[in-house]
Amino acid sequence: MGIEALAFYLFAGVTVMSGAMVVLSKNPVHCVLYLILAFFSTGGLFVLMGAEFLAMILVIVYVGAVAVLFLFVVMMLDIDFAELRAGYAQYLPFGIVLGGILALQLALIGFNWQTGPGAADLGATPVPTDKTNTEAIGQVLYTEYFFAFHGAAMVLLVAMIGAVVLTLRERTGVKRQNVSAQNARTAREAVEVVSVETREGI
């Protein structure tokens, strides 16, 4: 077994184990840390496949921004774990039913999987050397998958706006800026001239 195969099995094994621990861990902070480990291992798999651009994007964007953001949000939330465990038995039958349906679907997919014609020849296809990995990805994204790429961006934008709207809370006693009122005020309303006597305060 060569060094590349050994590295593949190592990264793949760590990725699968980390993904399982993300689901099975009871501590949300541990879940986020396992998620970061899964991202790093997946980045290693991308490097082995020659997709170094995707590997760096995965590490920089997901580990450096998304996963760290998840970690900060989880640490800042005041989560009552006793209350979460109290409703565990109540939702257990429903979770078992959903898990059984998901397992059945995955089993059907696995047993009925068929390799496409010519898939074996794709692994032997030489990697083009006339363009970089980043250039090749950009050319494919903005030509063949142009509408799908921008459609996914619009979905993420709508999801982000929806998350902001859902988490917005109106609080009383907070001073808010009224831009239209500020732009409509006159100089007489904005400035007040006060005559102050000598040696006396306002």
C-alpha positions as CSV (number, residue, x, y, z in Angstrom):
1,M,0.0,0.0,0.0
2,G,1.5,3.3,-1.1
3,I,1.7,6.5,0.9
4,E,-1.2,8.1,-1.0
5,A,-3.6,5.2,-0.2
6,L,-2.5,5.3,3.4
7,A,-3.1,9.0,3.6
8,F,-6.5,8.5,1.9
9,Y,-7.6,5.9,4.5
10,L,-6.3,8.0,7.3
11,F,-8.2,11.2,6.2
12,A,-11.3,9.3,5.3
13,G,-11.4,7.4,8.6
14,V,-10.9,10.6,10.6
15,T,-13.7,12.4,8.6
16,V,-16.2,9.6,9.1
17,M,-15.4,9.3,12.8
18,S,-15.6,13.1,13.3
19,G,-18.9,13.3,11.4
20,A,-20.3,10.6,13.7
21,M,-19.1,12.3,16.8
22,V,-20.7,15.6,15.6
23,V,-24.1,13.8,15.8
24,L,-23.4,11.6,18.9
25,S,-21.7,14.1,21.2
26,K,-24.0,15.6,23.9
27,N,-21.9,18.7,24.4
28,P,-22.5,21.2,21.6
29,V,-19.0,22.7,22.0
30,H,-17.5,19.2,21.4
31,C,-19.8,18.9,18.4
32,V,-18.3,22.1,16.9
33,L,-14.8,20.9,17.6
34,Y,-15.4,17.6,15.9
35,L,-17.0,19.5,13.0
36,I,-13.7,21.5,12.6
37,L,-11.7,18.3,12.6
38,A,-14.0,16.9,9.9
39,F,-13.5,20.0,7.8
40,F,-9.7,19.7,8.1
41,S,-9.8,16.0,7.1
42,T,-12.0,16.7,4.2
43,G,-9.6,19.4,3.1
44,G,-6.8,16.8,3.2
45,L,-8.9,14.5,0.9
46,F,-9.3,17.4,-1.6
47,V,-5.5,17.9,-1.6
48,L,-5.0,14.2,-2.4
49,M,-7.4,14.6,-5.3
50,G,-5.5,17.6,-6.7
51,A,-8.2,20.1,-5.8
52,E,-6.0,22.4,-3.6
53,F,-8.3,25.4,-4.2
54,L,-11.3,23.6,-2.7
55,A,-9.2,22.4,0.2
56,M,-8.1,26.0,1.1
57,I,-11.6,27.3,0.7
58,L,-12.9,24.6,3.0
59,V,-10.3,25.3,5.6
60,I,-10.3,29.1,5.4
61,V,-14.1,29.7,4.9
62,Y,-15.6,26.9,6.9
63,V,-13.1,26.4,9.7
64,G,-12.0,30.0,9.9
65,A,-15.4,31.6,9.7
66,V,-18.4,29.3,9.9
67,A,-17.3,26.8,12.4
68,V,-15.7,29.4,14.7
69,L,-18.9,31.4,14.5
70,F,-20.9,28.3,15.5
71,L,-18.5,27.8,18.4
72,F,-18.9,31.4,19.6
73,V,-22.7,31.2,19.2
74,V,-22.9,28.0,21.2
75,M,-20.7,29.3,23.9
76,M,-22.6,32.5,24.2
77,L,-26.0,30.8,24.4
78,D,-27.3,30.0,27.8
79,I,-28.4,26.5,27.1
80,D,-30.2,24.6,29.8
81,F,-29.1,21.0,29.3
82,A,-31.3,19.7,32.0
83,E,-34.3,21.0,30.2
84,L,-33.2,19.6,26.9
85,R,-32.7,16.1,28.5
86,A,-36.1,16.3,30.2
87,G,-37.9,16.2,26.8
88,Y,-35.8,13.4,25.5
89,A,-38.2,10.5,26.3
90,Q,-41.1,12.5,24.9
91,Y,-39.6,12.8,21.4
92,L,-37.9,9.4,21.4
93,P,-40.6,7.4,19.5
94,F,-40.8,10.1,16.9
95,G,-37.0,10.1,16.5
96,I,-36.9,6.4,16.1
97,V,-39.5,6.4,13.4
98,L,-37.7,9.1,11.5
99,G,-34.4,7.3,11.9
100,G,-35.9,4.1,10.7
101,I,-37.3,5.8,7.5
102,L,-33.9,7.4,6.9
103,A,-32.0,4.1,7.3
104,L,-34.5,2.4,5.0
105,Q,-34.0,5.0,2.3
106,L,-30.2,4.8,2.6
107,A,-30.4,1.0,2.4
108,L,-32.5,1.2,-0.8
109,I,-30.0,3.6,-2.3
110,G,-27.1,1.4,-1.4
111,F,-28.5,-1.8,-2.8
112,N,-29.8,-0.2,-6.0
113,W,-26.7,1.8,-6.8
114,Q,-25.3,1.3,-10.3
115,T,-22.1,2.6,-11.6
116,G,-22.5,4.8,-14.7
117,P,-21.0,3.7,-18.0
118,G,-17.6,5.1,-18.4
119,A,-17.2,6.0,-14.8
120,A,-14.2,3.7,-14.5
121,D,-12.4,5.6,-17.3
122,L,-12.8,9.0,-15.5
123,G,-10.1,8.1,-12.9
124,A,-7.6,7.5,-15.7
125,T,-8.4,10.9,-17.4
126,P,-5.3,13.0,-17.3
127,V,-5.4,16.3,-15.4
128,P,-5.1,19.3,-17.8
129,T,-1.8,21.2,-17.2
130,D,-2.6,24.3,-19.3
131,K,-4.7,25.9,-16.5
132,T,-4.7,26.1,-12.8
133,N,-7.2,24.4,-10.5
134,T,-8.8,27.7,-9.6
135,E,-9.2,28.7,-13.2
136,A,-10.7,25.4,-14.1
137,I,-13.3,25.6,-11.3
138,G,-14.2,29.2,-12.2
139,Q,-14.6,28.3,-15.9
140,V,-17.0,25.4,-15.0
141,L,-19.0,27.4,-12.5
142,Y,-19.6,30.4,-14.7
143,T,-20.3,28.5,-17.9
144,E,-22.0,25.1,-17.4
145,Y,-23.4,25.8,-13.8
146,F,-23.9,29.5,-14.1
147,F,-27.7,29.5,-13.2
148,A,-27.3,26.8,-10.6
149,F,-24.4,28.7,-8.9
150,H,-26.3,32.0,-8.7
151,G,-29.5,30.2,-7.7
152,A,-27.7,28.7,-4.8
153,A,-26.3,32.1,-3.9
154,M,-29.9,33.6,-3.9
155,V,-31.1,30.8,-1.7
156,L,-28.3,31.5,0.8
157,L,-29.1,35.2,0.7
158,V,-32.8,34.6,1.4
159,A,-31.9,32.2,4.2
160,M,-29.6,34.8,5.8
161,I,-32.2,37.5,5.6
162,G,-34.8,35.1,7.1
163,A,-32.5,34.2,10.0
164,V,-31.9,37.9,10.8
165,V,-35.7,38.7,10.6
166,L,-36.6,35.7,12.8
167,T,-34.0,36.5,15.5
168,L,-34.8,40.3,15.5
169,R,-36.3,41.3,18.9
170,E,-38.0,44.6,19.6
171,R,-36.7,46.0,22.9
172,T,-38.2,48.9,24.8
173,G,-36.1,51.8,26.1
174,V,-33.6,51.6,23.2
175,K,-32.8,54.7,21.3
176,R,-33.2,54.1,17.5
177,Q,-32.0,56.3,14.7
178,N,-34.7,57.9,12.5
179,V,-32.9,58.9,9.3
180,S,-35.9,60.6,7.6
181,A,-36.5,62.8,10.7
182,Q,-32.8,63.7,10.8
183,N,-32.7,64.7,7.1
184,A,-35.9,66.7,7.4
185,R,-34.9,68.9,10.3
186,T,-33.9,72.5,9.8
187,A,-31.0,74.5,11.2
188,R,-33.3,76.1,13.8
189,E,-34.3,72.7,15.1
190,A,-30.7,71.3,15.0
191,V,-29.0,74.1,16.8
192,E,-30.1,75.8,20.0
193,V,-28.4,79.0,21.1
194,V,-28.4,79.6,24.9
195,S,-27.2,82.8,26.6
196,V,-25.2,81.8,29.7
197,E,-24.4,84.3,32.4
198,T,-20.8,84.7,33.5
199,R,-19.7,82.3,36.3
200,E,-22.9,80.4,35.9
201,G,-23.5,77.0,34.4
202,I,-26.3,75.9,32.1
